[in-house]
Amino acid sequence: MSNQGPDNLFASPLEKVKEFAFDEAVARVFPDMIQRSVPGYTTIIPMIGLITQKYAQNGSLCYDLGCSLGASTLAMRHGLQGKNCRLIGVDNSASMIERCHHYVELDNEQTPVELICDDIRTLELKPCSVVTLNFTLQFVPEIERRALLEKIANALVPGGALILSEKLVFDQPEIQSSLEDLHWLFKKANGYSELEIAQKRSAIENVLVPESLETHIERLGQAGFNLVTPWYKCFNFCSMLAVK
């Protein structure tokens, strides 16, 4: 397995920009890509561990759905210390799961972690106390998002929690434009060129479909969650807590 590298996937002009996919090329550079692209990511990950620590019930099962290379999986694992829980990470990218195994093996926590390459939309969820969807729902077709959230809510035990992180859009054009500009400046400050930003945006435009915070909150309530609150927001990125 090659080591992770810098994200230069869109650094050179491309004759045709292909639709973004979580393939081996992306898996190889993913840690660099997400830290340079998502404002607040380095804050969200350790806080997932703390939220897991608070809501995980002793002896229960927990899930990280869309686990990619396992950053949120390992944060959850550290939050589960001493709780006699099991943790399952799921991703539909074989390249991501393969590399995730490597990171889990390097980690020194004892909570058992099982990694599954599967589609979270069709995967049967067993009773659990904490579920994380960390920048995952935005890649699920919009028409299928409520069914996935209802499945999660049904699987969660009373008092169980969902951690949901997403990119947002805003109804007010001025706010949308301002936060898009700030996100662009964030990526520029992290070393991405205008060419890289433009080509990446073209690749991911029809793959990552964001929604408004209001849409998320309303749908989480409809799916069966009693307490829904944003707990972190940076520019046009947000993480929410939904408790059953």
Sequence and secondary structure as in RCSB ss.txt:
>XXXX:A:sequence
MSNQGPDNLFASPLEKVKEFAFDEAVARVFPDMIQRSVPGYTTIIPMIGLITQKYAQNGSLCYDLGCSLGASTLA
MRHGLQGKNCRLIGVDNSASMIERCHHYVELDNEQTPVELICDDIRTLELKPCSVVTLNFTLQFVPEIERRALLE
KIANALVPGGALILSEKLVFDQPEIQSSLEDLHWLFKKANGYSELEIAQKRSAIENVLVPESLETHIERLGQAGF
NLVTPWYKCFNFCSMLAVK
>XXXX:A:secstr
        TTSS  SS       HHHHHHHHHHHHHHSTTHHHHHHHHHHHHHHH  TT EEEEET TTSHHHHH
HHHHTTTS  EEEEEES HHHHHHHHHHHHH    S EEEEES TTT    SEEEEEEES GGGS HHHHHHHHH
HHHHHEEEEEEEEEEEEB  SSHHHHHHHHHHHHHHHHHTT  HHHHHHHHHHHTTT   B HHHHHHHHHHHT 
SEEEEEEEETTEEEEEEE 
